[in-house]
Amino acid sequence: MDFKLLTGPMKKSVAVFCFLVLAFACREPFDPEVPEGSSSILVVEGYLDTEGLESEIRLSRTVLINADTTLAPESGARVTLFSEDGAAYPLTEVEPGLYGFSQNVPEDKEYRMEIELSNGELFESLPIIPILTPPIIDAGFLRDEEGVEVYITTQGNENADDFLWTYEETWIYRPRIRVPYIYDSKIKDVRDRTEAENISLCFKSEVSSDILLETSSRFQEQVVFRQTITEIPQGDERIQERYSILVYQKAIDSDAVKFWETLKRNTEDIGSIFSPLPSMISGNLKAVGNPQTPVVGQVSMGVVQQLRIYINLEDVTPWGYLDPEFNDCIVEQDSVLARFYDPTFVSGAVLPARPYIPPGGTVILGYFPTSRRCGDCTLYASPITPDFWEDD
């Protein structure tokens, strides 16, 4: 199977399913029968915010490992949220398999999601009751010998006892050697890079794959104090300069807790033959007209609380980030003189890194080169600054 269109927890869970099927198939005399259609199970996941925050439902299909395609978004579906009073809120497909929702809807209503696939198959959710998620009281980080721990503090109540946290990370990524110059074939010369041509400042982003759950009633006054969201090991690339984490806090009901706990056991107990298969992780969705059609997923609704924090390198120094992949990166000692600019730099594989000015001189006679892989961060990350990004 390929799981690129599933979130981390979903990918891991369905991966366990594949592992178990293969493991069982290799054991004699036990030879389990894989249910028909199990190689293409519909996967539905999402949490809809009721106050207009952009949220989404993702539809995808599991794919066999020997399939020609590696991506399996479920595109062309009609996804609609229905209120108990008859109001309909259609979701819009913003990219293949991803259906966006940005509506301010009443939290005191009961809802139902309906999914009609392009092949006519119909699925619907059980009744969904939105939950008002309490705010994040505090968020921060702790530095210790092992690295950095990011945490949040919140407080539950009688209506919001169980929490699910997800997060998105973004960080500045720099190349080993910063190159402020570019060879311009139009003028047959080296010049300073413009801001649009900058290859020394990039950004990487990742979405969490961990399943983070907690029940507030386990604690005094339902205060979840300094819940660990993620741990960043000493010297990790993410804090080579400036790091951002956006934490989403979502209150979920007891049925959703069971679903996510089952997934969590799957991901943490991958080697066990007693791990549940996807057919046993049904969630709150079902096929209409054919209850035997498998579907895996959980759709919840409520107010999503979010909070972003930044961590700078100077906040955790000494950090010691050094990627060994670039240990051989150097600025060459032999300069490239002007008459050799075109044959050396025109392909872009070699970059002019430092100017060569002879002792006592004032005129640049050439440039000391370096490899593009050592000086171009766009090979590894995005040169586009995120809209939300804030500098110090």
Residue pairs with C-beta under 8 A, 6 or more apart in sequence:
1 14
1 15
1 17
1 18
1 39
1 62
1 63
1 64
1 65
2 63
2 65
2 67
2 69
2 70
2 71
2 72
3 10
3 11
3 14
3 15
3 62
4 11
4 70
4 71
5 58
5 60
5 71
5 72
5 73
5 97
6 14
6 43
6 45
6 58
6 60
7 45
7 58
7 207
7 209
8 207
8 208
8 209
8 210
9 209
9 210
9 211
9 260
9 263
9 264
9 267
10 43
10 45
10 263
10 296
11 209
12 209
12 263
12 266
12 267
12 270
13 263
13 266
13 267
13 278
13 281
13 296
14 41
14 43
14 62
14 278
14 296
15 270
16 266
16 267
16 270
16 275
17 62
17 277
17 278
18 65
19 270
20 273
20 275
20 277
21 32
21 34
21 277
23 273
24 30
24 31
24 32
24 273
25 31
25 32
35 279
35 294
37 293
37 294
38 62
38 278
38 279
38 294
39 62
39 63
39 64
40 61
40 62
40 63
40 72
41 61
41 62
41 278
41 294
41 295
41 296
42 59
42 60
42 61
42 74
42 117
42 121
42 123
42 293
42 294
42 295
42 296
42 297
43 58
43 59
43 60
43 61
43 62
43 295
43 296
43 297
44 57
44 58
44 59
44 115
44 123
44 283
44 285
44 295
44 296
44 297
44 298
44 299
45 57
45 58
45 297
45 298
45 299
46 55
46 56
46 57
46 58
46 99
46 101
46 299
46 300
47 55
47 164
47 250
47 299
47 300
47 301
47 302
47 304
48 55
48 57
48 81
48 101
48 299
48 300
48 301
49 55
49 101
49 301
49 302
49 303
49 304
50 103
50 104
50 105
50 106
50 107
50 130
50 301
50 302
50 303
51 104
51 303
51 304
52 102
52 103
52 104
53 102
53 304
53 306
54 100
54 101
54 102
55 100
55 101
55 102
55 304
56 91
56 94
56 98
56 99
56 100
56 101
57 79
57 91
57 98
57 99
57 101
57 113
57 299
58 97
58 98
58 99
59 73
59 74
59 77
59 79
59 97
59 98
59 99
59 115
60 72
60 73
60 74
60 97
61 72
61 73
61 74
62 72
62 278
63 69
63 70
63 71
63 72
71 96
72 97
73 95
73 96
73 97
73 98
74 97
74 117
75 93
75 96
75 97
75 118
76 93
76 117
76 118
77 93
77 99
77 115
77 116
77 117
77 118
78 90
78 114
78 115
78 116
79 90
79 91
79 93
79 99
79 113
79 114
79 115
79 116
80 88
80 89
80 90
80 91
80 113
80 114
81 88
81 89
81 90
81 91
81 101
81 103
81 105
81 111
81 112
81 113
81 114
82 88
82 89
82 111
82 112
82 113
82 114
83 89
83 105
83 106
83 109
83 110
83 111
84 109
84 110
84 111
84 112
85 109
87 105
89 101
89 103
89 105
91 99
91 100
91 101
92 99
92 100
93 99
93 100
94 100
105 111
105 130
107 130
107 132
107 302
107 303
109 130
110 127
110 128
110 129
111 127
111 128
111 129
111 130
111 301
112 124
112 125
112 126
112 127
112 128
113 124
113 125
113 128
113 285
113 299
114 122
114 123
114 124
114 125
115 122
115 123
115 124
115 285
116 122
116 123
117 123
121 287
121 293
122 287
122 288
122 289
123 285
123 286
123 287
123 288
123 295
124 285
124 286
124 288
125 284
125 285
125 286
125 299
126 255
126 284
126 285
126 286
128 284
128 299
128 300
128 301
129 253
129 301
130 301
130 302
130 303
131 159
131 160
131 251
131 252
131 253
131 300
131 301
131 302
131 303
132 159
132 160
132 251
132 302
132 303
133 160
133 163
133 249
133 250
133 251
133 302
133 303
133 304
133 305
134 154
134 155
134 156
134 157
134 160
134 249
134 251
134 305
135 154
135 249
135 305
136 152
136 153
136 154
136 247
136 249
136 305
136 306
136 307
137 152
137 153
137 154
137 155
138 152
138 153
139 150
139 151
139 152
139 153
139 229
139 247
139 307
139 309
140 150
140 151
140 309
141 148
141 149
141 150
141 151
141 309
141 311
141 315
142 148
142 149
142 151
143 315
143 316
145 234
146 231
146 233
146 234
147 231
147 232
147 233
147 234
147 235
147 236
148 231
148 232
148 239
148 311
148 316
149 228
149 230
149 231
149 232
150 228
150 229
150 230
150 231
150 232
150 245
150 247
150 309
150 311
151 226
151 227
151 228
151 229
152 165
152 224
152 226
152 227
152 229
152 247
152 249
152 307
153 223
153 224
153 225
153 226
153 227
154 163
154 216
154 223
154 224
154 227
154 249
154 305
155 216
155 221
155 222
155 223
155 224
156 162
156 163
156 215
156 216
156 217
156 222
156 224
156 251
157 216
157 222
159 251
160 216
160 251
161 215
161 216
161 217
161 222
161 251
162 213
162 214
162 215
162 216
162 251
162 252
162 253
162 254
162 256
162 257
163 213
163 214
163 215
163 216
163 224
163 249
163 250
163 251
163 252
164 211
164 212
164 213
164 250
164 251
164 252
164 256
164 260
165 212
165 213
165 214
165 227
165 229
165 247
165 248
165 249
165 250
166 207
166 208
166 212
166 247
166 248
166 250
167 207
167 208
167 229
167 230
167 245
167 246
167 247
167 248
168 205
168 206
168 207
168 208
168 245
168 246
168 248
169 205
169 206
169 207
169 208
169 230
169 238
169 243
169 244
169 245
170 203
170 204
170 205
170 243
170 244
170 245
170 246
170 386
170 389
171 203
171 204
171 237
171 238
171 239
171 240
171 241
171 242
171 243
171 244
172 201
172 202
172 203
172 240
172 241
172 242
172 243
173 202
173 203
173 204
173 237
173 240
173 377
173 380
173 381
174 200
174 201
174 202
174 240
174 241
174 377
175 199
175 200
175 326
175 374
175 375
175 376
175 377
175 380
176 323
176 326
176 329
176 374
176 375
177 329
177 330
177 331
177 353
177 370
177 374
177 375
178 200
178 375
179 193
179 199
179 200
179 351
179 352
179 353
179 370
179 375
179 376
180 192
180 193
180 200
181 190
181 191
181 192
181 193
181 351
181 352
181 353
181 355
181 367
182 190
182 191
182 192
182 193
182 197
182 351
182 352
183 189
183 190
183 341
183 342
183 345
183 346
183 351
183 352
184 190
184 191
185 342
185 346
188 341
188 342
189 338
189 341
190 341
190 345
190 352
190 367
193 199
198 383
199 375
199 376
199 377
199 378
199 383
200 375
200 377
201 377
201 383
201 385
202 377
202 378
202 380
202 381
202 382
202 383
203 381
203 382
203 383
203 384
203 385
203 386
203 389
204 237
204 238
204 380
204 381
204 382
205 382
205 386
208 230
210 230
211 260
211 263
211 264
211 267
212 227
212 229
213 257
213 260
213 261
213 264
214 224
214 227
215 257
216 222
216 223
216 224
219 225
229 245
229 247
230 245
232 238
232 239
232 243
234 319
234 320
235 319
235 320
235 321
235 322
236 321
237 321
237 323
239 311
239 312
239 313
239 316
239 319
239 321
240 313
240 319
240 321
241 312
241 313
242 310
242 311
242 312
242 313
242 391
242 392
243 310
243 311
243 312
244 308
244 309
244 310
244 311
244 388
244 389
245 308
245 309
245 311
246 306
246 307
246 308
246 388
247 306
247 307
247 308
247 309
248 304
248 305
248 306
249 304
249 305
249 306
249 307
250 300
250 302
250 304
250 305
251 302
251 303
252 260
252 300
252 302
253 300
255 284
256 284
256 298
256 300
259 281
259 283
259 284
259 298
260 298
262 276
262 280
262 281
263 281
265 275
265 276
266 275
266 276
266 281
269 275
278 294
278 296
279 294
279 296
281 296
282 295
282 296
283 295
283 296
283 297
283 298
283 299
284 297
284 298
284 299
285 295
285 297
285 298
285 299
286 295
287 293
287 295
308 388
310 390
312 392
313 319
326 373
326 374
329 370
329 371
329 373
329 374
329 375
330 370
330 374
331 353
331 354
331 368
331 369
331 370
332 368
332 369
332 370
333 368
334 368
335 356
335 365
335 366
335 367
335 368
335 369
336 344
336 345
336 352
336 366
336 367
336 368
336 369
337 356
337 365
337 366
338 365
338 366
340 366
341 352
341 367
344 350
344 369
345 351
345 352
345 369
348 372
349 371
349 372
350 369
350 370
350 371
350 372
351 369
351 370
351 371
351 372
351 375
351 376
352 367
352 368
352 369
353 367
353 368
353 369
353 370
353 375
354 367
354 368
355 364
355 366
355 367
355 368
356 364
356 365
356 366
356 367
356 368
357 363
357 364
357 365
358 365
372 379
373 379
377 383
